[in-house]
Amino acid sequence: MLMDNLKNDILFIIEHLNEIESYFEEIKLPTDFVNSKQGKAYFDAILMHLQVTGEVLKKIYKNNESVFQVHSDVPWNEIIRLRDLISHNYDKLEHEIIFDICKNNLNSLKTVLVKISKTL
């Protein structure tokens, strides 16, 4: 039962990462997040999905840290802290950083989470 819940949580995160990818397809440059109403809506939506991702990872990590030890190369704590940054410092977020995270990190995170989900 515990492993089923864990797997469901990881699959839930993967769904959120897929949503981010779908929004991010429309974003070609960091400034696309701030130059239009649609870009700002994508930015807000992506932030919400990143926040949920971090929140669920935080819960999993707190109760099942060993699941992530196999993938110690992933900066789990930084991902979790991003959730806190979004929640508590929304007004200080830089669209260039969110662009970089989406462009360079989300796919590899999703790949690792898919691998983990297959072992559960």
N, C-alpha and C positions, 0 to 999 in steps of 0.2 A: 504493500500500500504506500509506504513512504517513497519507494522508488517510482511508483506511478505518479505521485504528486510532483516529485522532482522532475521527472520527464515532462509532465504537462507544463510545469513552469518554464522549462527550457524551450519547449515548443511554442509557448506563449511569447517568449522573448523573440524567437525566430520570426514569428508572425509580425511583431513590431518592427523588426529589422527589414522585413520585406516591404512593409508600408513605407518606411523611410526611403528605401530604394526606389519605390514607385514615385514618390514626391521628388526625389533628388534627380530623377531622369530629366526633369525640366530645367534643372539648374546647371548652367554651363560655367559660370564664373561666380566668385564669392559675392560680387555686387548684385547678382541676380536676386539675392535675398532681400535687398533693400531698395531696389530701383522700381518696384511695382507693387501694387496691392497683392497680386497673385504671389509674387516672390515672398512677401512678408507673411502671407498665409502659409506658404510652404515652410518657411522658417519656423513659424510657431508650431505647425503640425510636427515637424521633425523634432523640435525640442521636446514636445510632449511625449513622443515615442522614445526618445533618448532617456527622458526622465523615468518613464515606466520601465524601460530596460534596466536602468541602473537600480531602481527600487526592487525589482524582482531579483536581480543578481545579488543585491545586498542581502536580501532574505535568504537566498540559497547559500550564499557564501558564509553567512553567519551560522547556519545549521549544518552545512555539508561541505566544509572547506576542502576536504580530501578529494572531492569530485574534480576540483580545479587544479590540484597539485600536479597532475599529469601534464597539464598545459601551463606550466609555470612561466613560459615565455610571454603569455598574455598579461598585460598590465591590469589585472582584475581590480585592484584598488583604485587605479586611475579612472576606470570606467564607472565604478561605484561613486567616486568623488565627483564625477561629472554630473551625476544626478543631484548631488547636494549643491553644486554650483548653479545648476539650472533652477533649482527650487529656491535658493536663498539669495542669488545674485543675478537674477534674470536681466536686470537693467545693465549689467556690466559685461554681458556675453558679447563676444566679437564674432560677427558672421564669418570672418575669414577662418577662424578656428573651427567652427562647426562645419564649414565647407571642407576643410582639410580632413576632419574626422570622417565625414561621409565619403569623401573621395578615396581616402587611403586606408581606412581602418575597418569599416563596417563589414566588408566582404570577408575579410580574414576572421573577424569575430564570428560571423555567421557560420563559416566553415568549421571552426572549432566547436561551436555549440551543436552543430549537426553531428559531428563526430561523438561528442559527449552523449547526446541523446540516443545514439545508436548503441552505446554501451550500457544503457540503463534498462 
